[in-house]
Amino acid sequence: MTEALTSTRDRLVLNAARLFQQRGYHGVGLAEILAESGAPKGSLYHHFPNGKADLALAAADWAGGEMQRIMADAFEHAASFDDGATTLCFKLAKLFDLSGHRDGCPVSSTLFEGAANDAFRDRAAEIFAGWIGTVTTHGVRFGLSPDAAEMMAERLFMGLEGAWVLARAQKTAEPLRRLPRLLGHMPGA
């Protein structure tokens, strides 16, 4: 992505999302985000009047949308719910490999490692509900009842969050790759 094609606001959001995912909210300063974005300090407060907190919410929204896109893509051409869940786990494992085995969940790293405030927790709940909703929709499409699809989506989401934490601790994407088998979403499970 080139600067000429991206607005100052977008550069701030994209760089903040990347840096927060790598090092958490408290591990990144505004000066670093501004430097990475090639943006003057005044533009930060022009776009984000409450500074870092507003930027973190925007970064989480962007990252949440990207993750929802990855989820939708994993399930779109799948032959079954299990195939979609397996594809999703393997896509996230590949992204984790590309990060050098260090990036956290793009929303948790930003909002739960940030300031303990209701706005951050509420936004995380909204984003996670959107992810679960996306997977639930695909479960229904594959013939699961709405309740069963939601249960499967929640189980997958909980497994992904735990596998991501374990992957970071072990510095390997293998927990993400093993998750489908642990959840019964792979042949031979």
C-alpha positions in Angstrom: 0.0 0.0 0.0 1.5 3.3 -1.0 1.1 6.6 0.8 -0.3 8.2 -2.4 -3.1 5.7 -2.4 -3.9 6.0 1.3 -5.3 8.9 3.3 -3.5 10.1 6.4 -6.3 8.7 8.6 -6.0 5.3 6.9 -2.2 5.3 7.4 -2.6 6.1 11.1 -5.2 3.3 11.5 -3.3 0.7 9.5 0.0 1.3 11.2 -1.6 1.5 14.7 -3.4 -1.8 14.0 -0.1 -3.5 13.0 1.9 -2.1 15.8 -0.8 -2.9 18.5 -1.1 -6.4 17.2 2.7 -6.9 17.4 3.3 -5.2 20.8 -0.1 -4.4 22.4 -1.6 -1.1 23.2 0.9 -0.1 26.0 3.9 -1.3 23.9 3.4 1.3 21.3 3.8 5.1 21.6 2.1 7.8 19.6 5.4 9.1 18.3 6.1 5.7 16.8 2.7 5.4 15.1 3.1 8.9 13.7 6.6 8.2 12.4 5.5 4.9 10.8 2.5 6.7 9.3 4.5 9.7 8.1 1.9 11.9 9.7 2.2 15.1 11.8 0.9 15.1 15.4 -1.8 17.6 14.5 -3.3 15.2 12.0 -3.7 12.5 14.7 -5.8 14.8 16.9 -7.7 16.1 13.8 -8.8 12.5 13.0 -8.8 11.2 16.6 -9.7 13.9 19.1 -9.2 11.6 22.1 -5.8 10.6 20.8 -4.5 7.0 21.3 -7.7 5.7 22.7 -9.8 6.8 19.6 -7.0 5.5 17.4 -7.1 2.1 19.1 -10.8 1.8 18.6 -10.5 2.6 14.9 -7.6 0.2 14.6 -9.6 -2.6 16.3 -12.5 -1.8 14.0 -10.3 -2.1 10.9 -8.6 -5.3 12.2 -11.9 -6.8 13.1 -13.2 -6.1 9.6 -10.2 -7.7 8.1 -10.6 -10.8 10.3 -14.3 -11.0 9.4 -13.2 -10.9 5.7 -10.8 -13.8 6.3 -13.5 -15.7 8.1 -16.0 -15.2 5.3 -13.4 -16.2 2.7 -12.6 -19.4 4.6 -16.3 -20.5 4.6 -17.4 -19.1 1.2 -16.2 -22.0 -0.9 -16.1 -24.6 1.7 -18.1 -27.8 1.2 -19.1 -28.0 4.9 -18.9 -26.2 8.2 -16.0 -28.4 9.2 -14.1 -27.6 5.9 -14.6 -23.9 6.5 -13.5 -24.1 10.1 -10.4 -26.0 9.1 -9.6 -23.6 6.3 -10.0 -20.7 8.7 -7.6 -22.2 11.2 -5.0 -22.9 8.5 -5.3 -19.3 7.1 -4.7 -17.9 10.6 -1.8 -20.3 11.1 -0.2 -19.0 7.9 -0.7 -15.4 9.0 0.9 -16.3 12.3 3.8 -17.9 10.5 4.2 -14.8 8.4 4.3 -12.6 11.5 7.4 -14.5 12.8 5.3 -16.2 15.5 4.8 -13.0 17.6 1.5 -11.2 16.6 -1.4 -11.5 18.9 -5.1 -11.4 18.0 -5.6 -8.1 16.3 -8.5 -7.1 18.6 -7.4 -8.6 21.9 -3.9 -7.1 21.6 -5.3 -3.7 21.0 -8.3 -3.5 23.3 -7.5 -5.9 26.2 -3.8 -4.8 26.5 -5.0 -1.2 26.4 -6.6 1.0 29.0 -9.1 -0.8 31.1 -12.2 1.0 30.1 -15.8 0.2 29.1 -15.5 1.6 25.6 -12.7 -0.8 24.8 -14.5 -3.8 26.3 -17.8 -2.9 24.6 -16.1 -2.5 21.2 -14.3 -5.9 21.6 -17.7 -7.5 22.5 -19.2 -6.0 19.3 -16.4 -7.1 17.1 -16.3 -10.6 18.5 -20.1 -10.9 18.2 -19.7 -9.9 14.5 -17.1 -12.7 14.0 -19.4 -15.2 15.7 -22.3 -14.0 13.7 -20.4 -14.4 10.4 -19.5 -18.0 11.3 -23.0 -18.7 12.6 -24.5 -17.5 9.2 -22.3 -20.0 7.4 -23.3 -22.8 9.8 -26.9 -22.1 9.1 -26.1 -22.1 5.4 -24.6 -25.6 5.9 -27.8 -26.9 7.4 -27.2 -26.4 11.1 -30.0 -25.0 13.2 -29.4 -21.4 14.3 -28.7 -22.5 17.9 -26.3 -25.2 16.8 -24.6 -22.9 14.4 -24.1 -20.3 17.0 -22.8 -22.9 19.5 -20.3 -24.2 16.9 -19.3 -20.6 16.0 -18.7 -19.7 19.7 -16.8 -23.0 20.2 -14.6 -22.2 17.2 -14.0 -18.6 18.4 -13.1 -19.7 21.9 -10.7 -22.3 20.5 -9.1 -19.8 18.1 -8.4 -17.3 20.9 -6.9 -20.0 23.1 -4.9 -21.5 20.2 -3.6 -18.1 19.3 -2.4 -17.5 22.9 -0.7 -20.9 23.0 0.8 -20.3 19.6 2.4 -17.1 20.8 3.7 -18.8 24.0 5.2 -21.7 22.0 6.4 -19.6 19.1 4.7 -21.9 16.6 1.5 -21.9 14.6 1.0 -25.6 15.3 -1.8 -25.0 18.0 -3.8 -23.2 15.3 -3.2 -26.1 12.9 -4.2 -28.7 15.5 -7.4 -26.9 16.5 -9.6 -28.4 13.9 -8.7 -31.9 15.0 -9.3 -30.9 18.7 -12.7 -29.5 17.8 -13.6 -32.4 15.6 -13.5 -30.4 12.3 -11.0 -32.6 10.5 -11.2 -36.1 9.0 -9.8 -38.6 11.6 -10.8 -36.3 14.5 
